[in-house]
């Protein structure tokens, strides 16, 4: 009787040791907000703002034409700064696993 109990206990203990745990590591990419480091372009002085109150129509027209060119140049600078701030970041390059991960089988 004692041997039967010992045999049952030994079988029960060996069955507990036979279970295997499956560990699976998953990589999950998470977007992390990053502050934009691009400086804001300074706004130029516009020619129509520098006109004196008694300016003629011809002077105003000449200043308005110059202002169009200056505004287009400023717009190009603003768009370039915006593109730098909104372009996607390059993902970090894959590195060799460190520590215990180095010994794990690769899929």
FENTA-V328887 format. One record per residue. N is the residue number from 1. SS is DSSP state (2 for helix, 1 for strand, 0 for the rest). PSI is psi in whole degrees, -180 to 180 (none if undefined). D_LAST is the distance of its C-alpha to the last C-alpha in Angstrom with 2 decimals. Layout:
BEGIN
n:N ss:SS psi:PSI d_last:D_LAST
n:N ss:SS psi:PSI d_last:D_LAST
END
This chain:
BEGIN
n:1 ss:0 psi:-43 d_last:50.67
n:2 ss:2 psi:-38 d_last:49.18
n:3 ss:2 psi:-33 d_last:46.90
n:4 ss:2 psi:-41 d_last:45.73
n:5 ss:2 psi:-42 d_last:44.90
n:6 ss:2 psi:-39 d_last:43.14
n:7 ss:2 psi:-42 d_last:41.15
n:8 ss:2 psi:-42 d_last:40.17
n:9 ss:2 psi:-41 d_last:39.21
n:10 ss:2 psi:-40 d_last:37.13
n:11 ss:2 psi:-41 d_last:35.29
n:12 ss:2 psi:-42 d_last:34.72
n:13 ss:2 psi:-37 d_last:33.37
n:14 ss:2 psi:-30 d_last:31.06
n:15 ss:2 psi:-35 d_last:29.67
n:16 ss:2 psi:-35 d_last:28.89
n:17 ss:2 psi:-14 d_last:26.98
n:18 ss:0 psi:-13 d_last:24.87
n:19 ss:0 psi:142 d_last:23.07
n:20 ss:0 psi:136 d_last:19.44
n:21 ss:0 psi:135 d_last:18.11
n:22 ss:0 psi:119 d_last:14.65
n:23 ss:0 psi:127 d_last:13.46
n:24 ss:0 psi:128 d_last:10.94
n:25 ss:0 psi:129 d_last:10.95
n:26 ss:0 psi:143 d_last:11.42
n:27 ss:0 psi:126 d_last:12.69
n:28 ss:0 psi:120 d_last:16.03
n:29 ss:0 psi:127 d_last:18.14
n:30 ss:0 psi:130 d_last:21.79
n:31 ss:0 psi:131 d_last:24.71
n:32 ss:0 psi:123 d_last:26.99
n:33 ss:0 psi:139 d_last:30.56
n:34 ss:0 psi:135 d_last:31.85
n:35 ss:0 psi:141 d_last:35.56
n:36 ss:0 psi:132 d_last:36.85
n:37 ss:0 psi:4 d_last:38.49
n:38 ss:0 psi:128 d_last:40.41
n:39 ss:0 psi:149 d_last:44.17
n:40 ss:0 psi:129 d_last:46.34
n:41 ss:0 psi:144 d_last:48.79
n:42 ss:0 psi:139 d_last:52.39
n:43 ss:0 psi:128 d_last:54.61
n:44 ss:0 psi:160 d_last:57.39
n:45 ss:0 psi:129 d_last:61.04
n:46 ss:0 psi:140 d_last:62.08
n:47 ss:2 psi:-33 d_last:65.35
n:48 ss:2 psi:-23 d_last:66.83
n:49 ss:2 psi:-24 d_last:66.49
n:50 ss:2 psi:-4 d_last:68.70
n:51 ss:0 psi:142 d_last:71.53
n:52 ss:0 psi:158 d_last:74.80
n:53 ss:0 psi:-30 d_last:76.29
n:54 ss:0 psi:27 d_last:79.01
n:55 ss:0 psi:147 d_last:76.72
n:56 ss:0 psi:169 d_last:77.82
n:57 ss:2 psi:-38 d_last:75.90
n:58 ss:2 psi:-42 d_last:75.25
n:59 ss:2 psi:-41 d_last:73.84
n:60 ss:2 psi:-42 d_last:71.61
n:61 ss:2 psi:-42 d_last:70.38
n:62 ss:2 psi:-43 d_last:69.66
n:63 ss:2 psi:-37 d_last:67.74
n:64 ss:2 psi:-39 d_last:65.78
n:65 ss:2 psi:-42 d_last:64.73
n:66 ss:2 psi:-35 d_last:63.60
n:67 ss:2 psi:-35 d_last:61.74
n:68 ss:2 psi:-46 d_last:59.75
n:69 ss:2 psi:-43 d_last:58.47
n:70 ss:2 psi:-40 d_last:57.71
n:71 ss:2 psi:-38 d_last:55.85
n:72 ss:2 psi:-40 d_last:53.69
n:73 ss:2 psi:-41 d_last:52.74
n:74 ss:2 psi:-38 d_last:51.94
n:75 ss:2 psi:-39 d_last:49.84
n:76 ss:2 psi:-42 d_last:47.77
n:77 ss:2 psi:-41 d_last:47.11
n:78 ss:2 psi:-43 d_last:46.14
n:79 ss:2 psi:-40 d_last:43.74
n:80 ss:2 psi:-42 d_last:42.08
n:81 ss:2 psi:-39 d_last:41.69
n:82 ss:2 psi:-40 d_last:40.26
n:83 ss:2 psi:-39 d_last:37.67
n:84 ss:2 psi:-39 d_last:36.53
n:85 ss:2 psi:-21 d_last:36.19
n:86 ss:2 psi:-3 d_last:34.37
n:87 ss:0 psi:148 d_last:31.84
n:88 ss:0 psi:147 d_last:28.19
n:89 ss:0 psi:148 d_last:26.77
n:90 ss:0 psi:133 d_last:24.18
n:91 ss:0 psi:154 d_last:20.85
n:92 ss:0 psi:139 d_last:20.05
n:93 ss:0 psi:149 d_last:18.11
n:94 ss:0 psi:131 d_last:14.65
n:95 ss:0 psi:163 d_last:15.47
n:96 ss:0 psi:139 d_last:14.13
n:97 ss:0 psi:146 d_last:13.28
n:98 ss:0 psi:158 d_last:16.46
n:99 ss:2 psi:-133 d_last:17.70
n:100 ss:2 psi:-28 d_last:15.75
n:101 ss:2 psi:-23 d_last:12.45
n:102 ss:2 psi:-31 d_last:12.76
n:103 ss:2 psi:-7 d_last:12.50
n:104 ss:0 psi:146 d_last:9.43
n:105 ss:0 psi:141 d_last:6.55
n:106 ss:0 psi:145 d_last:3.79
n:107 ss:0 psi:none d_last:0.00
END
